Amino acid sequence: MLKTLFAIVWQSALLWLVFRLGTFLVQALHVALPGNVAGMLLMFLLLVTGIVKPAHIEVAGGFLLKHFAFFFIPISVGLMAFGPLVRQSGVALLAILVVAAAVGVLVTGLAVQALNGRSPR
Amino acid sequence: MKLVIFAVCVAATLASYLATRALFMRFRQPLLNPVFLSTLVIIAALKATGATLADYQPAKEAMTFLLGPATVALALPLYNNRQVLKSQALPVLAGVLSGSLATIAAVLWAGWVAGFARGILISLGPKSVTVPIAVEIARLSGGEPPLTAAFVVATGMIGSILGPALLTALRVKDPVARGLALGTVSHGQGTAVALLEGETAGAMGGVAMALAAVFTALVAPYYLPLLLP
């Protein structure tokens, strides 16, 4: 138990370090990419090259990914600030976003499935 | 007093998350999406107690501190699925790119039909991309960043509720296709739902979220003016 907790802490620190590095690189190189996504790509490179082993991050990584949805609750609460806009044209905006989401899901889902169906596995 | 508010906000959010997650895991209904339900609960609780968003802000900062490291951790399922990525590079690229272009065109068209002003249409454009990039695209294109942030969060929720049901109705069973569709349309929130479906779907959600962000940022300066009235 204590050992797991210890692993979560130091592995999170490693993940945080790569996140900060990603953020720094994006700003320094003026790349149109959020720091967290850059950090993810950077960590992928570190894993592929074997500099970081999966065992170095899998305890904290597994825990954070298991509860990935949690982080979007405090962010979504921010929607509260748009009360007036929602009251005025919320239904129209909701309809627009629903249509656009459905189109995107449909196109990507069917395109990938169609292309995969044809390629030999 | 501030410390008490902070502690109550964190405790309420955690409790709400754990309860709604248990509910979702038990019944597996898209409308029982933990983010959707918990957001309703927290907003209702804030309104009922007369608290404002400013009161919740410190708790939000603390609770989202690990979102960056968690996104970096997506490299792990990505790495474990690197063979899938390699053998299906074309479907992955083509799927994410076509979905990104389609959802942008659809949102602009629907917004135009509904009669929204140009400023709102531009703010709607990057709604499927993760917040930090979407806000930047909106700013550079002449939209309103806070509005875009709200549209991004709303889309995240809509896609993660409707997406799985729609994919099932379309008989899309391939976890690669499901993960890519959810990540392309609903960024991190779609990826979170994909992760609940399984490791492969989750990894593909992360891939799609990254690709869609890069791709949308690259094409937006040319694509948005092309489609706008």
Interface residues (C-beta under 8 A of the other chain):
Chain A: S12 L15 W16 V18 F19 R20 G22 T23 A32 L33 P34 G35 N36 V37 G39 M40 L41 L42 M43 F44 L46 L47 V48 P54 I57 E58 A60 G61 G62 L64 L65 K66 H67 F68 A69 F70 F71 F72 I73 P74 I75 S76 V77 G78 L79 M80 A81 F82 L85 S89 A92 L93 L94 A95 I96 L97 V98 V99 A100 A101 A102 V103 G104 V105 L106 V107 T108 G109 L110 A111 V112 Q113 L115 N116 S119 R121
Chain B: T13 L14 S16 Y17 R21 P34 V35 F36 S38 T39 I42 I43 L46 K47 L53 Y56 A59 K60 M63 T64 L66 L67 G68 P69 A70 T71 V72 A73 L74 A75 L76 P77 L78 Y79 N80 R82 S87 Q88 L90 P91 V92 A94 G95 V96 S98 G99 S100 A102 T103 I104 A105 A106 V107 A110 G111 A114 F116 L124 K127 S128 T130 V131 P132 I133 E136 P146 L147 A149 A150 F151 V153 A154 T155 G156 M157 I158 G159 L162 G163 L166 L167 L170 V172 D174 V176 A177 R178 L180 A181 L182 T184 V185 S186 G188 Q189 T191 A192 V193 L195 L196 G202 G206 A208 M209 A210 A213 V214 A217 L218
